Amino acid sequence: MHGAAKGAVISGVFLAMLGGAGYGVYALVGDAGADAKEGKDGETSVQAEKGSGPVSEKDAEKTAKAFLAAWAAGDERVAADLTNNAAAAQAAVGDFKTKAYVTKAVITPGAPNGITVPYKVEAEITYEGTTKPLAYDSQLTVVRGLTSGKPLVDWQPSVIHPQLQKDEKLRAGTPANPPVKAVDRNGKELTVEQYPSLRPVLDALRKTYGARTDGTPGAEVWIEPAAQDAPKRSLLTLVEGKPGQIQTVLDADVQAAAEKAVQKFPEASVVALKPSTGEILAVADHRKDAYDASLLGMRAPGSTMKIVTGAMLIDRGLVAADKVAECPPTVQWGGRTFHNLDDFKLDNATFATSFAQSCNTAFIKQIKPVNDDSALPKEAREVFGIGEEWKAGVPVFDGKVPEATGASAAAAYIGQGQVQMSPLNIASITATARTGVFRQPVVVKASVDGRKLATASRTMKPGVSAQLVKMMRLTATSGTGAKAMASVGGDKGAKTGSAEVDGASSPDSWFTGFSDDVAAAAMVQGGGHGNEAAGPIVAEVLKAG
């Protein structure tokens, strides 16, 4: 039956059921009886007044309940008119029925918190005779319309599903690529249930390699990404397909340790790899936005960048690990004053000690004798492979060290300014320092699909690598990384970092280290100094490796 939605007051729950091609005979509307009422054509309308100034909690609750009632009733037109982006909302609410194949929806609003109203969606999706439940929590915010003055739902894709981001869509059906069974380097299956951080990696493996396997697709609910080259993110399996197997170089044990380690801090990411091969052993993230910043993050890496700067300075003969390097409290360049932490200074200290104690000024003072603003970007690209279009088997960011002048060039020496890195990039930098050779990181071996890996145009001089390793060992045993690395055995080295971010109350915490043939790097947004948050994460992962 395709008649109008009929409302009633039932225990604060909105319920809609689908009949035929559209939502059918009834919608049970929660305790919104006094706040939302049914129009002549079965439409739900909100009785909030036009006004100005902030939206009251009462009006936010009225508007939210009216919107949720219209959504639950499958009335996309009414729901859309209760938002500040009617076109986008109408399409999304309509697609919820017709393209996500939702045949039943129970929407339960929670208590408002100011202008924010949480709710729970309990849906049933039916596709080609198969019905499965899909339940999740989300929330919406009510704002005042700029032109109408009415309280309106601030439209975001996440209103429909919390994992939806800008221009993404909820879809169901038969996907183009079959599911994949990803296994680690030892043949152990890698599942999202065991290793939640691998969801983006597994989705990417499916997109890239699914068609190469002998698998067959089933039926699913997924998030359709905005970018055509991005992988779909599967939410629910409706009909099991036959997975095709894909071999990765990940290590299930190291991955498990990485998953556990990042849970200790919010907004944390870590990567581990083998310096001798470039093979990625683990990637893990603990973030509210579910973003895989471990591989795709673009953040200033702070003093972990001193590995690259140190290599450039040693290579040019301007410093040496065992020679004295001036470390005053401050230094000026390009009209800006650069400080050490708490303006500390080191008297008659070697460059290795300045590295181990993370003396900013010892590095920035060398910018004048270097006398070449392209020196650092060249070192990063030509020796460490940064920016060389890495092809890892899954999407990754390959780092960015752009040419800069003046104060920005000086800031780059200590990993600030325009420098952008992910934990993967910093782990690779550590691996290159450890072995003297850049080996492009991979999740899937290049032999699987014949892709060409990035290479560095110059090999690090053995003497440069030896001095970098010496300085990193000193950092791990008696420098800023000693506390975090105390429990790590083997031949070990480290570098700490903290990166100031505009508008943030605390710097990002960075830490990178190696132990024997494992290198790892971690970043915790807003985590403070490197040894406080990122350091313990790296230590736990290195011990597992």
N, C-alpha and C positions, 0 to 999 in steps of 0.2 A: 504494500500500500504506500502511496507517495503523497499522502495528505500533509497538512500542516502539523508542526510539532505542538503537542499539548503539554502544558506545564502543571506541576503540583509541588507541594512542599513535602519532601521526604528526607529527613535526617541529614541535611547538609550534603547530600550526594547528588551529582548530576549524572543521569544515565541516558544513553542513547542507544537505539538498536537500529540496524540497517534492514530495510525491506526492499528487495529488488535492487535497483540501481542507486537508491538514495536512502538517507535516514528516514525511518518510517514513523509509525503512529504515535510514538510518545517520547517525551523527554521529561525526566523527573528533575525538577530544579530545586536545589537545597533550600535553606532557610532564607532565600532571597525573595520570598513572597512579598515582603513589604518594600523590597528594593528594586525588583525587576518584575515586570508584568508582561503578559502576552498581548500583542497587538491584534488588530482585527484579522490579519492574515496568518496568525499563528506565530508572528515574529516576537522575539523578546526585546524589550526596549528598557533602557536604564532611565531612572527618574532623577539623575543628578543635575543640579542646576549649573548654568554657565556662571563663570566667575573669573577672578584673577587671583594671583598669588599662589602659594603652595596648595597642592591638593590635600584635603583632610583625609585622615585614615578612614572615616566613615564613607566618604565619596569613593575612595580607592576600593573599598570592599564592595560597594554597590556596583561599580563599573566592572570589577574583576568577575563578580558572580554573574552579571548579565552577559559578559563576554563568554565565560565558560559554559553558561547555559546554552547560548547560541551555538558554540562550537560542538558541545555534546549533542545538540539537536541536529547537527549537520547543516546548519543554516549559515553558509559562508558569507552571505551578503550582510546579514545582521551582525555577525561577529566582526566582519571587516569594518563596518561603520563605527564600531566601538574601539577602533585603534587609530593611531596617527599615521598609518600607512595602509590605507584600505586596499590598494591594488595587490600589494605583496601578501597581506593577510588573507584576502579572499582566495588567492591562488593556493596558499599553503593549507588553509582549512579545507578547501575543495579537494586538493590532492590527498589529504589525509584519508578521505573516503575512496577516491577513484584510482589513486596511484600507489597508495600504501595498503590498499585493500582492507581497511579497517571496517569490520562488520558489527562491532559493538564497542562502546566506550563508556566507562564509568569514570567521571572526573570528580574528585573529592577536594574541595577547597579547604585550606588550613586557616589558622588565625592570622590576620594581617599583621605585618610589622611595619607600621607607618604606611608608606605607599607601595610596599612590596607584599604580594600575596602568594604564598606557596600553594601547591596543589599536587595531588597524585592522580596519575592517569593509569587506568587498568583497561587495556584494550584487547580485543580479539581480532586477529588477522586471518582472513580466509582467502586462500588462493588455490584454484583448481581442486576444490574439494577437501583441502587440508586446512584445519583451523588450529592456531597456536596463540597463547596469551603473550602479550607484551605489556609489561608494567614498568613505570618509572615515575620519579618525582621531578618537578620543575617549579618555576616561579615566574611571575610577571611583575612589572612595575607600572604604576599608573601615573601619568603626567598630565599637565594641562595643555590642551590643544593650542597651538600658536595662533590660529585664526579663529577657531570656534570658541575658545575659552572653556570648553567642556573637558571633564576628566576623561582621558582616553588611555587605553593600553598602549604602552610604549612598545611598538612592534619590533620584535627580534625573532629570527628563526628559532631560537632556543625556547620560545613559547610553546612551539609544537613538540620539540624534543630537546632536552638539555645539551645533547652533543652536537646539535646543528649550529654551524657557524655561518657567517655571512654568505649568502647566495647558495647555500647547500640545501638539499632536498631529501625528504624521506621517501623511500621507494621500496616496492616489493615486486617479486617476480622471479624470472629465471635469468641469472647473471650471464654475461658473455663468457667469463672464464670459470673453469671448474675450481672447486676448493683444492687446497694443497695441504699435504702433510709435510711440514718442515721438520727436519731432523738435525741434530747437532753433529759435530765432527765425529762423534762416536756412535752415531745412529740412533740416539735417544730422541723421541718425539718432543717437539717444543709446542706447547699449547698455551692459549691465552689464559686458561684457568690456572695453570701452574706458574706462568710467567706473564703477568698482566702487561708489563712494559713492552712486550713484543707485539702487541696488537698492531701498531702501525707498520712494523717490519713484516709481519705475516701478511697483512693486507697488501703491502707493496710486492712481496714475493709472489702472491697470487696474481696480481696484475701483470707482472713482468714475465713470470715463468709458468703460470697455470696452463696456458695453451700449449706449452712445450711438453707437458706431461701426458700421461694416458688417462687422466681423470675425466669425469663427466659432471656437468653442473646439475644441481638440484633446484630448489626454490628457496629464496631468502628474503629477509628484510635488510635493507642497507641504507647508508647515507651516501647520497650522490654528491661528490665534491664539486666545488665551483670550477676548479681547473680541470681541463680535460685530461691532462697527463697525470693527475693525482689518482691514487687508488681508491676504490670504493671501500667503505668501512662497514663490514658486516655486523649487524646487531642481533639477528635471530635466524636460525635455520628452520625453514618450514618443511622442506623435503630434503632428506640427506642425498647429497651427490656422492660420486666416487672420487675421493681425493687422489690427486697425483702427488708423488713424492718429490721433494726438492731437498738436496743436501746443502747445508750451510757449514760455515767454519766456526759457528758459535760453540761454546762449551756450556752444557747445561748446569754443571756445578758452579762455574764462575757466574753464570747468569742468575742462579738462585741466590748467591751471595750478594750480587749487585742489587737484586730486587729487595732483599732484606735491608741492605745498607741505606738505600735512599729513603726508606720509610722513616728514618730517624729525623729527617728534616723536610719541611715543606719546600716546594719549588726546587727540588734537587734532581740532578742528572749526573750520570757517570758512564764512562766507556772504558773497556779494557781491551787490549790487543797484544799480539806477539810481535815484538820488535824485529825478530829474525825473518818474519814472513809478511807482516802487515795484516794478518788475519785477525778480524775482530772476534773477541771471545765473549763479550757481553755488552749490552746497552740497557740502561734502566733509567726510568724517570718517575718522579713522584710529584705531580703537578695537578692543580685544580683544572687546568684547561686541557689535560690529556695530550698536550703537545710533546712530540719527541725532540725536545731541545738537546738531548744527548747527541743527536746526529744533525739536526737542522738549526740549532740555536745560533743566534748572531749577537753576541755580547762582547764587550770589552773584556779581555782576559787578565787585565792587571799584570802583576809582576811575573806570572808564568811566561809572559812574552820575553822576559829577560834571557831566556834560553836562546832565542833567535838573535836578540841584540848582542848578547855575549859572544855568540858564534861569529857575528859580523865584525865585532871589535877585535877579537882574537885573530881572526883571519887577516885583518888589515895591519896587525902588529902593533895596535895602539894600546892594548892591555895584555896581560898574561896572568894566569891563575895565581902564580906565586910571587908576583911583583906588586908593590904598593900602589894603590889607587886612592886618590883623595876622595873622602866621603864627608863633606861638610853638612851642616844641618839643612841648608837651603841652597838653591842655585837658580839663577835667572836665565831665561832664554825667550826671545821673541816677545818681550814685554810681560812675561808671566813668571811668577815665583813658584818654583817646585819645592816641595817639602819632603823630608823623610817622616815616618811615623813619629809623632811627638817630637819632631825636630831633633832626633838623635844624630850623633856624629860618631865616626870611628877614626881614631888617630893612628897613623902609620899602619893601617890594615891593608892586607893584600886584596887584590880584586876578588879572589875566591871567598874571602871573608865577607866582603861587601855583597857578593852574590848570595851567600848563605844567610846573611842578616837582612837581605832585601833592602839595600841602600839605594834609593832612587837617584840620589845626586851623583853617585859614582858613575852611573850610566849616562845621565843627561850631560854631565860635564864633558863627555867625549864627543858631543855633537859638533862642537867647533872644530876639533882636529879632523873629524871625519870629513867635514866640508862637502857633503854630498847628500842631498835630501832623498835621493833615489837608492841609497845604499841599503837601507833596511828593507824596503819592498823587494829589491832584487834578491837579497839574501833569503827572504821568506819564500819567494817563488822558485829561485834557481837551485837552492840547496834543500829546502824543506818541502817543496812541492805545493805550497799554499797558493790557492787560486788556479790550479791546473786542471780543472774539470774532472774531478774524481768520479769514477764509475764503479761504485761499490756493490752493485746488484740491487740496492735499494736507494731511494733518494737521500743524499747527504749534502751538507754545505761544505765547501772546500776552503773556507777561510778568506779573509780579505785584509790586506795591508796596503792601502792606497798611498800614493805619493802625497806628501804634505809639506808645508813650509812653516817656518817660524815656530810658535809655541805648539802647534799641532804636530809637527815633526818630532819635537822633543817629547811630547806626551806619548807618541807611538813607541818610543824607546822603552817605556815602562808599561806598555799594554793598555794605554788609554787613548783618547782622541778618537780617530776614525777606525782604529783596528777592531775587527770583529772576528770572533772565533766561536766554535762549539767545543764541548768537551772532546769530541772525536778529533778535532784539529789539534788540540793541545796534547792529547795522548799520542798522536802521530808525531808531533814535534819532539816529544820526549823519546819516542822510539828512534827517531832519526838521530838525535843526539847520542843515544845509547849505542847505536851500531855504526853511525857515520854514513848511513845510506837511507835515502827516502824510499820506502816501499808503500805504495798506495794502499790504504786500508780497504778491505773487502769483507762483505758478509757471505757472498757466494763467489767461489773461485772463477776466474776469468775463463777457464777451460770449459765451463758449463755452457756458455753462450758465445765464446769467441770474442768478447769485447776487449778493446784495447785499454790497458790501464795507463794512468798518468805516470809520468816519470819526471825526475828533476834533471835539469840540464847540467848541473855540476854536482860532483861528489864531494862531501865534506872532507877536508884534509885530515889525515889521521891524528895529527897533533891537536887540531881544534876539537875533535871528538873526545880525545883523551882528557883535555882540560875541562870540557863541559861535564863529563862524567865525574871527574874529580870534584868539581864544584857542587854538583848535585849530591854526591856522597856526603860531602861536608854539611850540606843543608839538612840531610836526613839524620845525621848523627849528632851535630852540635849547633845547627842553625835553626831557622824558624820552623822547619818541618820535623824537628827531632821528637817533639812530644807525640805527634800523630803517628810517626813511623816507629816508635819505640817497640811496638809489638810485632813489627814486620821483620822476618829473617832474610837470609840470603844476602847477595850483593845488592845493596839498595841505594837509591838516590831519590831526591825530591826537589820540588820548587813550590813555594807558596805564592799566593797572589790575592789581592783584594782590589776590586774595580769600582770606583765611584760612578754612580749613575745619576743623571740629572733628576731631581725630584724625589729620589729615594732616601729614606731616613738612614738606611744602613747600606754599606757597600756589598757587592756580590762577593761571595767567598769562592776562591779558586784554589785548587791543589792538584799537582801532578807528581807522579813518582814511578819508579820502576823497582822491581825485585826479580833478579835473574832475567828470565826471558818473558816477563810480563810488564807492560806499561799501562798505566791507568791515569785518567784525569776526571775530576768532578767539578761541578759548579753548583752553588746554591744561591739563587737570587735572594738578595737581602740577607745573606747568612753571616755577614761580618768578615773577619779576617780569615785567611785561608786555612790556618790550622784549627780554627774553631768549629767549622761545619764540614767543608769539603774534605779536609784532611782525614778525619775518621772514616769517611766513606771510602776514600781511596785505599786506606790501610786495610779495611775489611776485604775489599776486592782483591788486593794484592796477595793477601794471605790465602785466599781461596784458590788463586792461580798457581 
